[in-house]
């Protein structure tokens, strides 16, 4: 059975995407995250900030 040109192009694209190593994908995601943090007009929830105190007992209450 002969496939259409669109199917062949799609299959080639999927093969190219699947050949990218996971480490490269993680690196690109981290680069994008760093670039998006620079945007002062970012919409959506703010990223959680890490507090200097660790643990629930160190919040200043007895």
MODELLER restraints for C-alpha pairs under 7 A, 6 or more apart:
rsr = mdl.restraints
at = mdl.atoms
